[in-house]
Structures are given as structure tokens and as C-alpha cells.
Amino acid sequence: MKYPDELVQSRGLYERARSVMPGGNTRTTVFMRPFPVYAARGSGCRIWDVDGIERIDCVNNYTAAIHGHAHPVLLQAAEQQLRLGTAFGLPTASEIDLAELLGRRVSSVQRVRFTSSGTEAVMTALKAARAFTRRAKIAKCEGAYHGTYDYAEVSLEPTPENWGSGIPASVPLARGTPAGVVNDVVVLPFNDIDSSVAILRAHADELAAVLVDPLPNHGGLVPADRAYLAALRRVCTEIGALLVFDEVIAFRLGYHGAQAIWGVDADLTTFAKIIGGGFPVGALGGRADVMAVFDPSSGRPAVPHGGTFSANPMTMRCGLAAMELLDEQAFERLDALGDQLRRGVDDAFRRRRIPGRTTGMGSLLKVHFGDRPIRDYRSARPDAAASARLDALTVELLNEGVLIAGNGLLALSTPMTPTDVDEVVRAFDAALGRLAA
């Protein structure tokens, strides 16, 4: 069966959804025209839609499902905790276990606090930075996605019409964003050391934190230069601002996370996605003195923080099991699969004589149409023609049995094998062949 004409069940569900959700959608990232494909079940690295079509899942819930679907170890952890209870108005030992693991994995993490999403983790990190430094402003890189907190969304999707030719402007994303929010965000050009350092020094007395993702998906999935992150670390120490690493996605790059790969210690680090074992999760970790802003043991803390489902034992137990599965050998396998896929897709572009390339690291890959060098958000941003080709490629891959994100992102999982990757590469070759024709 081919999308969209023959996926009758998905079309019907979308019609129902439109009567109860705006645009039939409750998560913008999964929206598709003329309608999304609805999932029915998953197993390993494969997913079946409600029309019964099987596909290799290269989305894995936007990088979160690093062990694919229905992993037996995670099923066992979930079933054991389910019998004991899913959430309590009391702490449990499970949150200590997962916090200790994060501290062992990431050397800069001395204390941990849990949330229910990556957005909440970033929001809480920025609140902590403001409380600790007693400053209001934050800095972030142009085009970097850090969740849906107002401040973190500033300059997420600037266009050539409003980004200017010099220092990046602070541009609101959502209509109605207060001017005060926009004015309290300083925007940096990613991978531009001289300009970023100059901007940070110009706002030295106002900045609470510099928020950075070392491999920003929305910015093209281009790795930060080692020297760039070292410069951010150096200038943060110089001006008294906190360096906040967003490892919501990048934590899947290695056993000790992104900071070990780039050789940088952050003051605060945000986590989510893979640390929840398939359940909603977020976490914030960092220096003990900074994290003390949350400490209620001596009275009302500087930053009160609750959350009905923060550190719920279902997430904590499954998250611990998921992280224990991710040993050094698991990361080596994922790295090898990622290298295999990037080579294969790049070869397919060349073979079909279509200008295009991949970016990424480890188990993450992003597809770009065009032959321009990609270094930051502006160079990665597709024009109308490239966007149309990416939309067409996504549909062609659906019909070849491969699911990728609409923005060209692919995230691999531990159940995948080299044979599965070969199948994905064959699908890309066939899909690109049809685009070329």
C-alpha cells in the first residue's frame, strides 16, 4: 500500500482527530500533509502503522527510543514497577539510582534534579542560572532548538528577511512572545568564535547563562568546533556566567555524553529522551553549589521546584535499565552503524547525481539537499526547492519501508544491524533515483 492514497485507516483517524484537536494534531513535529501515518505497534527497529505496513524506524521518537521498541529488558522493568505502583506522593529509591548513574557518567554532574521533559529541564536550568548569578539575560546560538520555553525559543527559526547580515538578532518564534523575553535573550552565531566572544563580553554584567547544544539538530546537525566550545567555556568563567550544555539529544553520542567528547565541563547540563527508557523524562545536573538553589532543607529554596510526575518510578526504573544497556560496546556499535549509514546515503547522492550530503555524528544523521558547505543554522537552512525535495524524499522513503523525520533527521537504535542499515541505504538509493527521474 502506498502513501497517501492507500492508507485508509490513517486517513480515517486523521479525520477523527480534526474534530477534537487543532488541525488534527497535538504534536507539531509529527504533522504531515495530507495526513500523518498513525502507528499501531513497534518491535525492535521496526514499526507497523494502522494499515499494517511495516517500516524500519529511523525516527525512534525523535532520538528518544535508542533501544527501539518493546525491548525485553525495558518491558521487564516496566512490568515489575507497574505491579508496585506508577507514581507516589513520596520519593523512591529509583530516583537515587538514576541520579547516581548520571553522576558517574558525566564528571561535571555533582547533583541531579528530575523533570518530565527536556523543555522543563532547560527551563529549570535557566531559572537556576538566574537565581545563582542574580542576572536576567541568557545567550543561545541562532537556530538552536532547546524546547518550547519562551526564552529558549528566541531566534529558533529566523529567516533571511529578519536575520540581517551582522550580529544575529533576537527574533520571537511564537506570536505573542513578550518583548521583555526577546530583550533578555542574546543570540550568538554558532561556530563563530570571535563574534560570539565579543557579543558575550559586551553583555558580561547581564548574562546569567550561555546555553549551547554541541550538535544542534535544528541548526543542521553540524558538530560544534572544539575550539568554539572551549572559547564559550573560557569566556563564561571570565564574565561569571554559567555554561549550560543541552544534552537532551547529544547525550546519546557516547558513554560519558557530549562533554567528554568535546573535552568541556559545563556548569549545568540538561538531559531527557534516552534517560527515560521510553517514558517521559527530563533531568538537570551540575555543580553542587549551583544546584543548591533548589535545596529546601533549610527553608524555602531560591528556586522552588515540584512536578507531579517528576522522578516517577516508572520512568526512573526503565531509564536506569535503558542506561545500563548502553555500555561502551553499545556505543561502539551505534557509532559504526552511523558511519555506515552516512557513507551509504552520501554514496547514493553521488550515484544518482543529485547534489546532497549528510551531517551528524554517532547514531545521528541529517539529510541536506544542495552542495553548499554547512557550518551553522544559516548555511543549513534549506531554500524552497530543497524543502520541497526533502518533503518528496520523506514520502518516497515511506513507500520504500523507511521512516525518517520530516526535517531529514535519522536516529538509529541498538536493535539495528548492518543488514538493516543496508536496507535503509537501498531505500535511499531507490527514492533518490525516482527524484532524479
ZINOR-V610579 format. One record per residue. N is the residue number from 1. SS is DSSP state (hx for helix, st for strand, lp for the rest). PHI is phi as a letter, one per 20 degrees, with the letter a starting at -180 (none if undefined). D_LAST is the distance of its C-alpha to the last C-alpha in Angstrom with 1 decimal. Layout:
# ZINOR-V610579
n:N ss:SS phi:PHI d_last:D_LAST
n:N ss:SS phi:PHI d_last:D_LAST
This chain:
# ZINOR-V610579
n:1 ss:lp phi:none d_last:21.8
n:2 ss:lp phi:d d_last:18.9
n:3 ss:lp phi:e d_last:19.3
n:4 ss:lp phi:e d_last:20.4
n:5 ss:lp phi:f d_last:21.4
n:6 ss:lp phi:d d_last:23.2
n:7 ss:lp phi:e d_last:24.9
n:8 ss:hx phi:f d_last:28.1
n:9 ss:hx phi:f d_last:30.5
n:10 ss:hx phi:f d_last:28.8
n:11 ss:hx phi:f d_last:28.5
n:12 ss:hx phi:f d_last:32.2
n:13 ss:hx phi:f d_last:33.3
n:14 ss:hx phi:f d_last:31.6
n:15 ss:hx phi:f d_last:33.4
n:16 ss:hx phi:f d_last:36.6
n:17 ss:hx phi:f d_last:35.9
n:18 ss:hx phi:f d_last:35.6
n:19 ss:lp phi:e d_last:39.2
n:20 ss:lp phi:c d_last:40.6
n:21 ss:lp phi:c d_last:38.4
n:22 ss:hx phi:f d_last:37.2
n:23 ss:hx phi:m d_last:33.6
n:24 ss:hx phi:m d_last:33.9
n:25 ss:lp phi:c d_last:33.7
n:26 ss:lp phi:c d_last:36.1
n:27 ss:lp phi:b d_last:33.9
n:28 ss:hx phi:g d_last:31.4
n:29 ss:hx phi:f d_last:29.3
n:30 ss:hx phi:d d_last:28.2
n:31 ss:lp phi:f d_last:27.4
n:32 ss:lp phi:c d_last:24.0
n:33 ss:lp phi:d d_last:22.9
n:34 ss:lp phi:e d_last:23.5
n:35 ss:lp phi:a d_last:25.6
n:36 ss:lp phi:f d_last:26.0
n:37 ss:lp phi:e d_last:25.8
n:38 ss:lp phi:e d_last:29.5
n:39 ss:st phi:e d_last:30.7
n:40 ss:st phi:d d_last:33.3
n:41 ss:st phi:a d_last:34.2
n:42 ss:st phi:b d_last:33.3
n:43 ss:st phi:b d_last:34.5
n:44 ss:st phi:m d_last:33.9
n:45 ss:lp phi:e d_last:30.4
n:46 ss:st phi:c d_last:29.0
n:47 ss:st phi:c d_last:29.1
n:48 ss:st phi:d d_last:29.3
n:49 ss:st phi:e d_last:28.6
n:50 ss:lp phi:f d_last:30.9
n:51 ss:lp phi:e d_last:28.8
n:52 ss:lp phi:n d_last:29.3
n:53 ss:lp phi:e d_last:25.8
n:54 ss:st phi:e d_last:26.2
n:55 ss:st phi:b d_last:24.1
n:56 ss:st phi:f d_last:24.8
n:57 ss:st phi:e d_last:26.2
n:58 ss:lp phi:d d_last:25.1
n:59 ss:lp phi:d d_last:26.8
n:60 ss:lp phi:l d_last:30.3
n:61 ss:lp phi:l d_last:31.7
n:62 ss:lp phi:l d_last:30.6
n:63 ss:lp phi:n d_last:32.0
n:64 ss:lp phi:f d_last:35.3
n:65 ss:lp phi:e d_last:34.9
n:66 ss:lp phi:f d_last:35.1
n:67 ss:lp phi:d d_last:36.5
n:68 ss:lp phi:m d_last:34.0
n:69 ss:st phi:c d_last:35.5
n:70 ss:lp phi:l d_last:38.9
n:71 ss:lp phi:f d_last:40.0
n:72 ss:hx phi:g d_last:43.3
n:73 ss:hx phi:f d_last:45.2
n:74 ss:hx phi:f d_last:44.2
n:75 ss:hx phi:f d_last:44.9
n:76 ss:hx phi:f d_last:48.4
n:77 ss:hx phi:f d_last:49.1
n:78 ss:hx phi:f d_last:48.1
n:79 ss:hx phi:f d_last:50.2
n:80 ss:hx phi:f d_last:53.2
n:81 ss:hx phi:f d_last:53.2
n:82 ss:hx phi:g d_last:52.5
n:83 ss:hx phi:f d_last:55.8
n:84 ss:hx phi:e d_last:57.6
n:85 ss:lp phi:p d_last:56.2
n:86 ss:lp phi:d d_last:53.2
n:87 ss:lp phi:a d_last:54.8
n:88 ss:lp phi:c d_last:58.3
n:89 ss:lp phi:e d_last:60.3
n:90 ss:lp phi:b d_last:61.3
n:91 ss:lp phi:f d_last:59.7
n:92 ss:lp phi:c d_last:58.9
n:93 ss:hx phi:f d_last:58.9
n:94 ss:hx phi:f d_last:55.1
n:95 ss:hx phi:f d_last:54.5
n:96 ss:hx phi:f d_last:56.7
n:97 ss:hx phi:g d_last:54.9
n:98 ss:hx phi:f d_last:51.4
n:99 ss:hx phi:f d_last:52.9
n:100 ss:hx phi:f d_last:54.5
n:101 ss:hx phi:f d_last:51.3
n:102 ss:hx phi:f d_last:49.5
n:103 ss:hx phi:f d_last:52.5
n:104 ss:hx phi:f d_last:52.4
n:105 ss:hx phi:f d_last:48.7
n:106 ss:lp phi:d d_last:48.7
n:107 ss:lp phi:f d_last:51.7
n:108 ss:lp phi:e d_last:51.9
n:109 ss:lp phi:e d_last:52.2
n:110 ss:lp phi:d d_last:55.9
n:111 ss:st phi:c d_last:55.9
n:112 ss:st phi:c d_last:53.3
n:113 ss:st phi:c d_last:53.0
n:114 ss:st phi:d d_last:50.6
n:115 ss:st phi:c d_last:48.7
n:116 ss:lp phi:d d_last:46.2
n:117 ss:lp phi:a d_last:43.0
n:118 ss:hx phi:f d_last:41.5
n:119 ss:hx phi:g d_last:42.0
n:120 ss:hx phi:f d_last:45.7
n:121 ss:hx phi:f d_last:46.0
n:122 ss:hx phi:f d_last:44.7
n:123 ss:hx phi:g d_last:46.9
n:124 ss:hx phi:f d_last:49.9
n:125 ss:hx phi:f d_last:49.3
n:126 ss:hx phi:f d_last:49.4
n:127 ss:hx phi:f d_last:52.5
n:128 ss:hx phi:f d_last:54.1
n:129 ss:hx phi:f d_last:53.4
n:130 ss:hx phi:f d_last:55.0
n:131 ss:hx phi:f d_last:58.0
n:132 ss:hx phi:f d_last:58.5
n:133 ss:hx phi:e d_last:58.1
n:134 ss:lp phi:l d_last:59.5
n:135 ss:lp phi:c d_last:56.8
n:136 ss:lp phi:d d_last:54.3
n:137 ss:st phi:e d_last:51.1
n:138 ss:st phi:c d_last:48.1
n:139 ss:st phi:d d_last:45.4
n:140 ss:st phi:b d_last:41.8
n:141 ss:st phi:e d_last:38.6
n:142 ss:lp phi:g d_last:36.2
n:143 ss:lp phi:n d_last:33.3
n:144 ss:lp phi:e d_last:34.8
n:145 ss:lp phi:e d_last:35.0
n:146 ss:lp phi:c d_last:38.4
n:147 ss:lp phi:n d_last:38.6
n:148 ss:lp phi:d d_last:39.7
n:149 ss:lp phi:f d_last:43.1
n:150 ss:hx phi:g d_last:43.6
n:151 ss:hx phi:f d_last:44.5
n:152 ss:hx phi:f d_last:41.6
n:153 ss:hx phi:e d_last:39.1
n:154 ss:lp phi:g d_last:40.1
n:155 ss:lp phi:l d_last:37.3
n:156 ss:lp phi:f d_last:34.7
n:157 ss:lp phi:c d_last:32.1
n:158 ss:lp phi:f d_last:33.4
n:159 ss:lp phi:d d_last:31.1
n:160 ss:lp phi:g d_last:31.1
n:161 ss:lp phi:f d_last:33.5
n:162 ss:lp phi:c d_last:36.1
n:163 ss:lp phi:e d_last:35.7
n:164 ss:lp phi:m d_last:37.4
n:165 ss:lp phi:d d_last:37.4
n:166 ss:lp phi:d d_last:40.3
n:167 ss:lp phi:f d_last:41.7
n:168 ss:lp phi:g d_last:39.5
n:169 ss:lp phi:e d_last:40.9
n:170 ss:lp phi:e d_last:41.9
n:171 ss:lp phi:c d_last:39.6
n:172 ss:lp phi:f d_last:40.2
n:173 ss:lp phi:e d_last:37.3
n:174 ss:lp phi:e d_last:39.0
n:175 ss:lp phi:g d_last:40.7
n:176 ss:lp phi:n d_last:44.5
n:177 ss:lp phi:g d_last:44.6
n:178 ss:lp phi:f d_last:48.1
n:179 ss:hx phi:g d_last:48.5
n:180 ss:hx phi:f d_last:50.8
n:181 ss:hx phi:f d_last:48.0
n:182 ss:hx phi:f d_last:45.7
n:183 ss:hx phi:f d_last:48.6
n:184 ss:lp phi:e d_last:49.4
n:185 ss:st phi:d d_last:46.0
n:186 ss:st phi:d d_last:45.4
n:187 ss:st phi:d d_last:41.8
n:188 ss:st phi:d d_last:41.0
n:189 ss:lp phi:e d_last:38.1
n:190 ss:lp phi:g d_last:36.7
n:191 ss:lp phi:m d_last:37.2
n:192 ss:lp phi:d d_last:39.3
n:193 ss:hx phi:f d_last:42.7
n:194 ss:hx phi:f d_last:44.8
n:195 ss:hx phi:f d_last:43.7
n:196 ss:hx phi:f d_last:43.9
n:197 ss:hx phi:f d_last:47.4
n:198 ss:hx phi:f d_last:48.6
n:199 ss:hx phi:f d_last:47.5
n:200 ss:hx phi:f d_last:49.1
n:201 ss:hx phi:f d_last:52.3
n:202 ss:hx phi:f d_last:52.5
n:203 ss:lp phi:d d_last:52.6
n:204 ss:lp phi:g d_last:54.6
n:205 ss:lp phi:e d_last:57.4
n:206 ss:lp phi:d d_last:55.2
n:207 ss:st phi:e d_last:52.5
n:208 ss:st phi:e d_last:53.0
n:209 ss:st phi:b d_last:49.8
n:210 ss:st phi:d d_last:46.6
n:211 ss:st phi:d d_last:43.8
n:212 ss:st phi:b d_last:40.9
n:213 ss:lp phi:d d_last:38.1
n:214 ss:lp phi:f d_last:37.4
n:215 ss:st phi:b d_last:33.7
n:216 ss:st phi:f d_last:32.8
n:217 ss:lp phi:f d_last:29.7
n:218 ss:lp phi:f d_last:29.5
n:219 ss:lp phi:e d_last:30.0
n:220 ss:lp phi:o d_last:26.9
n:221 ss:lp phi:l d_last:28.4
n:222 ss:st phi:e d_last:29.8
n:223 ss:st phi:f d_last:33.1
n:224 ss:lp phi:f d_last:36.2
n:225 ss:lp phi:f d_last:37.8
n:226 ss:hx phi:g d_last:40.9
n:227 ss:hx phi:f d_last:42.9
n:228 ss:hx phi:f d_last:41.7
n:229 ss:hx phi:f d_last:43.0
n:230 ss:hx phi:f d_last:46.1
n:231 ss:hx phi:f d_last:46.8
n:232 ss:hx phi:f d_last:46.4
n:233 ss:hx phi:f d_last:48.8
n:234 ss:hx phi:f d_last:51.3
n:235 ss:hx phi:f d_last:51.3
n:236 ss:hx phi:f d_last:51.7
n:237 ss:hx phi:f d_last:54.7
n:238 ss:hx phi:f d_last:56.0
n:239 ss:hx phi:e d_last:55.8
n:240 ss:lp phi:n d_last:56.7
n:241 ss:lp phi:e d_last:53.4
n:242 ss:st phi:e d_last:51.9
n:243 ss:st phi:e d_last:48.6
n:244 ss:st phi:d d_last:46.6
n:245 ss:st phi:e d_last:43.8
n:246 ss:st phi:e d_last:41.2
n:247 ss:lp phi:d d_last:40.3
n:248 ss:lp phi:g d_last:39.1
n:249 ss:lp phi:d d_last:35.8
n:250 ss:hx phi:f d_last:36.7
n:251 ss:hx phi:f d_last:39.5
n:252 ss:hx phi:f d_last:37.1
n:253 ss:hx phi:e d_last:36.5
n:254 ss:lp phi:a d_last:39.7
n:255 ss:lp phi:g d_last:43.0
n:256 ss:lp phi:d d_last:44.9
n:257 ss:hx phi:m d_last:42.1
n:258 ss:hx phi:f d_last:40.7
n:259 ss:hx phi:f d_last:44.0
n:260 ss:hx phi:f d_last:44.8
n:261 ss:hx phi:f d_last:41.5
n:262 ss:hx phi:e d_last:42.1
n:263 ss:lp phi:m d_last:45.9
n:264 ss:lp phi:c d_last:46.8
n:265 ss:lp phi:d d_last:49.3
n:266 ss:lp phi:e d_last:48.8
n:267 ss:lp phi:e d_last:51.6
n:268 ss:st phi:c d_last:49.7
n:269 ss:st phi:c d_last:46.7
n:270 ss:st phi:d d_last:44.7
n:271 ss:st phi:c d_last:43.2
n:272 ss:st phi:a d_last:41.5
n:273 ss:hx phi:l d_last:38.7
n:274 ss:hx phi:f d_last:39.3
n:275 ss:hx phi:e d_last:43.0
n:276 ss:hx phi:d d_last:43.3
n:277 ss:lp phi:m d_last:42.2
n:278 ss:lp phi:n d_last:40.0
n:279 ss:lp phi:d d_last:42.6
n:280 ss:lp phi:g d_last:42.8
n:281 ss:lp phi:a d_last:44.2
n:282 ss:st phi:b d_last:44.8
n:283 ss:st phi:b d_last:47.3
n:284 ss:st phi:c d_last:48.9
n:285 ss:st phi:c d_last:50.7
n:286 ss:st phi:r d_last:52.5
n:287 ss:lp phi:g d_last:55.8
n:288 ss:hx phi:f d_last:58.9
n:289 ss:hx phi:f d_last:60.5
n:290 ss:hx phi:f d_last:57.5
n:291 ss:hx phi:f d_last:57.0
n:292 ss:hx phi:f d_last:60.7
n:293 ss:hx phi:f d_last:59.9
n:294 ss:hx phi:e d_last:59.1
n:295 ss:lp phi:f d_last:62.3
n:296 ss:lp phi:e d_last:64.5
n:297 ss:lp phi:f d_last:67.3
n:298 ss:lp phi:d d_last:69.6
n:299 ss:lp phi:p d_last:68.9
n:300 ss:lp phi:f d_last:66.2
n:301 ss:lp phi:f d_last:63.3
n:302 ss:lp phi:f d_last:61.8
n:303 ss:lp phi:c d_last:58.6
n:304 ss:lp phi:f d_last:59.2
n:305 ss:lp phi:b d_last:56.3
n:306 ss:lp phi:c d_last:56.0
n:307 ss:lp phi:p d_last:53.2
n:308 ss:lp phi:g d_last:53.9
n:309 ss:lp phi:d d_last:51.2
n:310 ss:lp phi:f d_last:51.3
n:311 ss:lp phi:m d_last:52.0
n:312 ss:lp phi:f d_last:52.0
n:313 ss:hx phi:f d_last:52.7
n:314 ss:hx phi:f d_last:49.7
n:315 ss:hx phi:f d_last:47.4
n:316 ss:hx phi:f d_last:49.9
n:317 ss:hx phi:f d_last:50.3
n:318 ss:hx phi:f d_last:46.6
n:319 ss:hx phi:f d_last:45.7
n:320 ss:hx phi:f d_last:48.3
n:321 ss:hx phi:f d_last:47.0
n:322 ss:hx phi:f d_last:43.4
n:323 ss:hx phi:f d_last:44.6
n:324 ss:hx phi:f d_last:46.8
n:325 ss:hx phi:f d_last:43.8
n:326 ss:lp phi:e d_last:42.1
n:327 ss:lp phi:e d_last:44.2
n:328 ss:hx phi:g d_last:43.4
n:329 ss:hx phi:f d_last:41.6
n:330 ss:hx phi:f d_last:39.3
n:331 ss:hx phi:f d_last:38.1
n:332 ss:hx phi:f d_last:37.7
n:333 ss:hx phi:f d_last:35.5
n:334 ss:hx phi:f d_last:33.4
n:335 ss:hx phi:f d_last:33.1
n:336 ss:hx phi:f d_last:31.9
n:337 ss:hx phi:f d_last:29.3
n:338 ss:hx phi:f d_last:28.0
n:339 ss:hx phi:f d_last:27.9
n:340 ss:hx phi:f d_last:26.0
n:341 ss:hx phi:f d_last:23.3
n:342 ss:hx phi:f d_last:23.0
n:343 ss:hx phi:f d_last:22.6
n:344 ss:hx phi:f d_last:20.1
n:345 ss:hx phi:f d_last:17.8
n:346 ss:hx phi:f d_last:18.3
n:347 ss:hx phi:f d_last:17.5
n:348 ss:hx phi:f d_last:14.2
n:349 ss:hx phi:g d_last:13.3
n:350 ss:hx phi:f d_last:14.5
n:351 ss:hx phi:f d_last:13.0
n:352 ss:lp phi:e d_last:9.4
n:353 ss:lp phi:l d_last:10.8
n:354 ss:lp phi:d d_last:10.5
n:355 ss:lp phi:f d_last:14.0
n:356 ss:st phi:r d_last:15.7
n:357 ss:st phi:a d_last:18.8
n:358 ss:st phi:d d_last:21.2
n:359 ss:st phi:c d_last:24.9
n:360 ss:lp phi:p d_last:27.7
n:361 ss:lp phi:b d_last:30.7
n:362 ss:lp phi:l d_last:32.0
n:363 ss:lp phi:e d_last:30.5
n:364 ss:st phi:d d_last:28.5
n:365 ss:st phi:b d_last:25.0
n:366 ss:st phi:c d_last:22.9
n:367 ss:st phi:e d_last:19.3
n:368 ss:st phi:c d_last:18.7
n:369 ss:st phi:e d_last:15.8
n:370 ss:lp phi:o d_last:16.9
n:371 ss:lp phi:d d_last:19.1
n:372 ss:lp phi:f d_last:22.4
n:373 ss:lp phi:f d_last:25.4
n:374 ss:lp phi:d d_last:26.3
n:375 ss:lp phi:c d_last:30.0
n:376 ss:lp phi:b d_last:31.0
n:377 ss:hx phi:g d_last:30.1
n:378 ss:hx phi:f d_last:29.4
n:379 ss:hx phi:f d_last:27.0
n:380 ss:hx phi:e d_last:25.2
n:381 ss:lp phi:f d_last:24.9
n:382 ss:lp phi:f d_last:21.3
n:383 ss:lp phi:e d_last:20.9
n:384 ss:hx phi:f d_last:19.5
n:385 ss:hx phi:f d_last:15.9
n:386 ss:hx phi:f d_last:16.1
n:387 ss:hx phi:f d_last:17.9
n:388 ss:hx phi:f d_last:15.3
n:389 ss:hx phi:f d_last:12.6
n:390 ss:hx phi:f d_last:15.3
n:391 ss:hx phi:f d_last:16.1
n:392 ss:hx phi:f d_last:12.7
n:393 ss:hx phi:f d_last:12.8
n:394 ss:hx phi:g d_last:16.3
n:395 ss:hx phi:f d_last:15.5
n:396 ss:hx phi:g d_last:12.8
n:397 ss:hx phi:f d_last:15.5
n:398 ss:hx phi:g d_last:18.1
n:399 ss:hx phi:f d_last:16.5
n:400 ss:lp phi:e d_last:16.3
n:401 ss:lp phi:n d_last:20.0
n:402 ss:st phi:c d_last:20.2
n:403 ss:st phi:d d_last:21.9
n:404 ss:lp phi:c d_last:21.6
n:405 ss:lp phi:f d_last:23.3
n:406 ss:lp phi:f d_last:21.6
n:407 ss:lp phi:e d_last:22.5
n:408 ss:lp phi:n d_last:20.7
n:409 ss:st phi:e d_last:23.9
n:410 ss:st phi:c d_last:24.4
n:411 ss:st phi:c d_last:27.9
n:412 ss:lp phi:e d_last:28.9
n:413 ss:lp phi:c d_last:32.0
n:414 ss:lp phi:f d_last:34.8
n:415 ss:lp phi:f d_last:34.0
n:416 ss:lp phi:f d_last:30.7
n:417 ss:lp phi:c d_last:30.6
n:418 ss:hx phi:g d_last:28.6
n:419 ss:hx phi:f d_last:27.2
n:420 ss:hx phi:f d_last:26.0
n:421 ss:hx phi:f d_last:24.4
n:422 ss:hx phi:g d_last:22.6
n:423 ss:hx phi:f d_last:21.3
n:424 ss:hx phi:f d_last:20.0
n:425 ss:hx phi:f d_last:18.3
n:426 ss:hx phi:f d_last:16.6
n:427 ss:hx phi:f d_last:15.5
n:428 ss:hx phi:f d_last:14.1
n:429 ss:hx phi:f d_last:12.2
n:430 ss:hx phi:f d_last:10.7
n:431 ss:hx phi:f d_last:10.0
n:432 ss:hx phi:f d_last:8.5
n:433 ss:hx phi:f d_last:6.3
n:434 ss:hx phi:f d_last:5.1
n:435 ss:hx phi:f d_last:5.4
n:436 ss:hx phi:f d_last:3.8
n:437 ss:lp phi:f d_last:0.0
